[in-house]
Amino acid sequence: MKKCILPIIMAALGTAALFAQTLTDEDLAWAEQIRREAAEANGEYNNTVVEEDVVPEAPPLEELTPQKKKGVPYPYRRYFEFGLNNVGAGFANNFLGVGDIFRKQLTVNRELFKKIKTDGFMVDFEVDAGAFINVNARNWGFDITVSTMGDVSFEAPKSFFTLLSEGNKDLHSSSGTFSVYGAVYAEAAVDIHARFLKNKQLKISVIPSMFIPLVYIPKNGISYNLIMERDKAAFSVDGGLDMYTPLSIDALMDDPNSVDYMSMLNAKGFDLSLNAEYDVFKDKHDWLTVGFNVRSIPFAASTLRHRAFASLGDKPWTIIDTDDLMSGLNSGDDDLFNLPSGDDIQIDSVEGKIEVRRPLRFDLYSNMRPFGTKIVVVRPSIGWTAAYTLDKKMHFNYSLTAELNAPVFLLRLFTAYDELVYKHGLMIGLNFRVIEVDVGVDVRSRDFAKSFDLNGVKVWVGARVGF
């Protein structure tokens, strides 16, 4: 046995010696490189001796992940889309709620009139309709919109309802004006937007618009005066309604088919809106964006040359006995007060010219994403309407909106004070990527407390199709 083991050991030592003699320095370096690469693949190698051999640290995983598109809610808007934008209508008042309107019998008495605030009885009507085409690339895009929008308001003075409820108490006189004002515009606009700076944190939108007032009614109306004495009263009514249009009212009433509707373009005006948004924290959370918006910066006013004036004619003072005042008002005896009837209203087309600019408005807002994603967005806003308002007043506006942008289900809750009307509502949408359908409703009123009593409502729908 020993004779067999000894030759085996000697053969092994000889082979090792021969192998060692044939390995050069180059062979050893090559072997070391193979060993190191194998160790790196297994995450075991860490060479701290030679500086150039240090392997750079791999970037964080989130940097390797494709960046999500900024500035649009989840699920992301389509790259190309078209559709209808918030087509709807609504009204609001500060006096009668749904419970009063739908009563079988509404009793008009002193207690009912006491509900009317100092500003009087107000009713607002609003209408919106629009169509659009959007193109949304990663860092730029443009929207083309054609729409019709407008509102008309009616105001009745508090003094008139005080007269109805208290009569000739304390022999006080009374006067006031029933006002009507509003405007309905047709608009074509292009929204061109792009992102700037190194990390594309700044988004700027430039929105030139062409608009045509379809109906423009300056604040005017019918005034009444009542002078009270112990046994006599003097009553008068005067005033009328002034309305401007881009087409002749007479021509429309005589033969609508002969009217050159393209001549409406002669009344066009131009204005510009600007919007800027800045992502404050450009990191993986991306939780805050602040923005500024200015609407309808005037460039060229619209000029309307067709004026229609509805007047009450010449109604002289009426002298009546104070004992018959309340009985005449309650019975609706027009002859007693010489009140105007339908035959007394005269509608004339007269020479007139007016320049129209849309209200100039400023807004500050922010988009807060408390969970670091666009699935939940909270959007506060505050601003003011500064000039060219029909009622000659500056309006403060604010809103608070909360959005849920789930992959298919969309929900938006909001409360706002917008152009003198308090609004509280919601929007529900279904987004199937290729098509999205939205339905919204809000309750509204000129009076904050009344806005929760269903004194007004607006309903709208929208749809988007694209890819």
C-alpha positions, 0 to 999 in steps of 0.5 A, spaced: 500 500 500 505 504 501 508 503 495 502 505 491 501 512 495 508 514 494 508 515 487 501 518 487 504 524 492 510 525 488 506 526 481 501 531 484 507 535 487 510 535 480 504 537 477 503 543 482 510 545 481 510 545 473 503 549 473 506 554 478 512 555 473 508 556 467 503 562 470 506 569 469 504 575 472 499 577 466 496 570 468 495 572 475 492 579 474 487 576 469 485 571 474 485 576 479 480 580 475 476 574 473 475 573 481 473 580 482 468 581 477 465 574 480 465 577 487 462 584 484 456 580 481 455 577 488 455 583 491 462 581 495 467 585 493 469 592 496 476 595 494 478 601 498 485 601 496 486 603 489 481 609 488 480 609 481 477 601 482 472 604 486 465 602 483 460 608 483 454 608 487 448 606 484 443 612 483 437 611 487 431 607 485 426 613 484 431 616 479 431 610 475 423 610 475 420 614 469 418 621 472 410 622 472 407 628 468 407 634 472 401 639 472 395 634 470 391 630 475 391 622 476 389 618 471 393 623 467 390 627 461 390 624 454 395 626 450 389 628 445 382 629 447 376 633 445 369 634 448 364 638 451 366 642 457 361 644 463 355 645 459 349 647 464 345 652 467 343 655 473 339 660 478 340 663 485 335 667 489 336 670 496 329 670 498 325 663 496 327 656 498 325 650 495 320 649 501 317 655 499 317 654 491 314 647 491 308 649 497 301 647 494 299 654 497 304 660 498 302 665 503 305 672 502 305 676 508 309 680 513 313 675 516 315 672 509 317 679 507 321 680 513 326 674 510 328 679 505 335 682 506 337 690 506 340 689 499 333 687 496 330 681 492 335 678 488 335 673 482 341 670 478 341 666 472 347 663 469 348 659 462 355 655 460 356 651 454 363 649 450 367 645 446 374 644 446 380 640 443 386 639 447 393 637 445 398 635 451 405 633 450 410 632 456 412 639 457 408 643 453 401 643 450 395 647 447 387 648 448 382 650 443 376 652 446 369 655 443 364 657 448 358 661 450 357 663 457 353 669 461 349 671 467 343 676 468 341 678 474 334 682 477 334 686 483 328 688 487 329 694 492 327 692 499 323 698 500 318 696 495 317 689 500 317 694 506 311 698 503 307 691 501 308 689 508 307 695 512 303 700 508 302 707 510 305 706 517 308 712 519 306 716 513 313 714 510 315 715 503 318 710 499 322 709 492 326 704 489 329 701 482 327 694 479 334 693 476 336 688 470 343 687 468 347 682 465 351 679 459 352 673 454 358 672 451 361 668 445 368 666 445 374 663 442 380 662 445 387 658 445 391 656 451 398 655 449 402 652 455 409 650 456 414 648 462 420 652 464 427 652 468 432 646 469 427 641 472 421 644 469 418 647 475 415 653 472 408 652 468 406 658 464 400 659 460 398 664 455 391 665 453 389 670 447 381 670 446 376 673 441 369 675 444 363 677 442 357 680 446 351 676 444 347 680 449 349 686 453 345 689 458 348 695 462 345 696 469 338 700 469 331 698 470 324 701 472 324 706 478 318 708 482 316 713 487 311 714 492 310 720 496 305 719 502 301 725 506 296 724 511 290 723 507 293 723 500 299 719 496 302 721 489 305 715 485 309 715 479 313 709 475 318 711 470 324 708 466 326 702 462 330 697 459 337 698 455 340 692 451 345 692 446 346 687 441 351 685 435 345 684 430 339 689 429 333 686 433 328 689 428 331 685 423 331 679 427 324 680 428 322 681 421 326 676 417 331 672 421 333 668 414 335 675 411 340 677 417 347 676 415 350 673 421 357 673 419 356 681 421 357 679 428 364 679 427 364 686 426 363 687 434 369 682 436 373 684 442 380 681 444 383 680 451 388 676 454 389 671 460 395 669 463 397 663 468 403 661 472 404 655 476 410 653 480 412 646 483 415 649 490 418 642 492 421 638 486 422 631 489 419 625 490 413 627 494 411 634 489 406 636 494 405 643 493 404 648 487 402 655 487 399 659 482 397 666 479 391 667 474 389 674 471 383 673 466 381 678 461 386 683 460 383 688 455 386 689 448 381 691 444 374 693 446 368 690 443 363 695 440 356 694 439 352 699 435 345 696 435 341 698 441 334 696 443 330 700 448 324 698 452 320 704 455 314 705 459 312 711 456 309 717 459 306 715 465 304 721 469 303 722 477 297 718 480 294 722 486 290 716 490 287 716 497 291 713 502 285 709 505 285 705 498 293 704 498 293 697 501 287 695 498 289 697 491 296 693 492 293 687 494 287 687 489 292 688 483 288 694 481 292 697 475 287 702 474 287 705 481 295 707 480 295 708 473 300 702 473 303 700 466 300 694 462 303 690 457 301 695 451 304 701 455 311 697 454 314 700 447 320 697 444 324 701 439 331 700 436 335 707 436 342 709 435 347 707 440 354 705 441 357 702 447 364 699 448 364 692 452 370 689 456 369 683 460 371 683 467 378 683 469 379 678 475 385 676 479 386 669 483 391 666 487 391 659 488 395 653 491 395 645 489 396 641 495 397 634 495 398 632 502 399 624 501 405 626 496 401 624 490 395 627 485 390 622 487 388 627 493 388 634 491 386 640 496 386 647 492 384 653 496 384 660 492 382 667 493 382 673 488 378 679 486 374 682 480 377 689 479 374 692 473 369 693 468 363 689 472 356 691 470 354 693 477 360 697 478 363 694 484 369 690 486 368 683 487 372 679 492 372 671 490 374 665 494 374 657 493 376 651 497 376 645 493 378 637 494 379 632 489 379 625 489 382 622 482 382 615 483 384 611 477 377 610 474 372 614 479 373 622 480 370 626 485 370 634 487 367 637 493 367 645 493 365 651 496 366 658 493 364 665 493 364 667 486 362 673 483 357 675 489 354 668 489 355 663 494 356 656 491 357 649 494 357 643 490 360 636 488 362 633 481 362 626 480 366 623 474 368 616 471 374 616 467 375 610 462 382 613 459 379 613 452 372 617 455 371 621 461 364 623 463 363 628 468 356 630 472 356 636 477 351 640 481 351 645 486 346 649 491 347 657 491 344 664 493 346 671 494 346 670 501 350 665 505 345 662 510 340 661 504 345 658 500 344 652 504 336 652 504 336 650 496 335 657 494 338 656 487 341 650 483 346 649 477 347 643 474 352 641 468 355 635 464 362 634 461 365 629 456 372 628 454 374 623 448 381 621 446 388 617 447 
